[in-house]
Amino acid sequence: MVIPVILRRSQLEKNLGLTRSTIYKMMQDNAFPRPIKIGRRAVGWPENEVHDWLEKRVAEREQSHD
């Protein structure tokens, strides 16, 4: 089993340019992957799930230009 890279919220904010409130609003709307619990008070997002989400966004953009 390959252990996935886990991204913390601050990394998401920096890499995606999204704010904390935007990330959580998108999760509430089922428009962004949900985090996994990695500790008693810590969560993180598997990098591959965030990558898949981003690829889907790019594909949607390209489909809208066809």
C-alpha positions as CSV (number, residue, x, y, z in Angstrom):
1,M,0.0,0.0,0.0
2,V,1.3,3.4,-1.0
3,I,1.0,6.0,1.8
4,P,-0.6,9.1,0.3
5,V,0.9,12.6,0.9
6,I,-1.4,14.5,3.2
7,L,-1.9,18.2,2.7
8,R,-2.8,20.4,5.6
9,R,-5.2,23.3,5.3
10,S,-2.5,25.9,5.2
11,Q,-0.9,24.1,2.2
12,L,-4.3,24.0,0.4
13,E,-4.8,27.7,1.0
14,K,-1.3,28.5,-0.3
15,N,-1.3,26.2,-3.3
16,L,-4.8,26.7,-4.5
17,G,-5.3,30.3,-3.6
18,L,-8.4,29.5,-1.6
19,T,-9.4,30.9,1.8
20,R,-10.3,28.7,4.7
21,S,-13.9,29.7,4.5
22,T,-14.1,28.9,0.8
23,I,-12.6,25.5,1.3
24,Y,-15.2,24.7,4.0
25,K,-18.1,26.1,2.1
26,M,-17.1,24.0,-1.0
27,M,-16.9,20.9,1.3
28,Q,-20.4,21.7,2.6
29,D,-21.7,21.9,-1.0
30,N,-19.9,18.6,-1.8
31,A,-17.8,20.5,-4.3
32,F,-14.4,19.8,-2.6
33,P,-12.9,16.6,-1.1
34,R,-13.5,16.1,2.6
35,P,-10.4,15.8,4.9
36,I,-9.4,12.7,6.8
37,K,-8.6,12.7,10.5
38,I,-4.9,12.3,11.1
39,G,-4.8,13.0,14.8
40,R,-7.0,14.0,17.7
41,R,-7.3,17.5,16.5
42,A,-5.7,17.4,13.1
43,V,-7.1,16.8,9.6
44,G,-5.6,16.7,6.2
45,W,-6.5,16.1,2.6
46,P,-4.9,13.2,0.6
47,E,-2.9,15.0,-2.2
48,N,-4.2,12.6,-4.8
49,E,-7.9,13.5,-4.1
50,V,-7.0,17.2,-4.3
51,H,-5.2,16.6,-7.6
52,D,-8.2,14.7,-9.0
53,W,-10.5,17.5,-8.0
54,L,-8.2,20.0,-9.7
55,E,-8.0,17.9,-12.9
56,K,-11.8,17.7,-12.9
57,R,-12.0,21.5,-12.7
58,V,-9.6,21.9,-15.6
59,A,-11.6,19.3,-17.7
60,E,-14.8,21.2,-17.0
61,R,-13.3,24.4,-18.1
62,E,-12.1,22.8,-21.3
63,Q,-15.5,21.3,-22.0
64,S,-17.2,24.7,-21.6
65,H,-14.9,26.1,-24.4
66,D,-15.9,23.4,-26.9
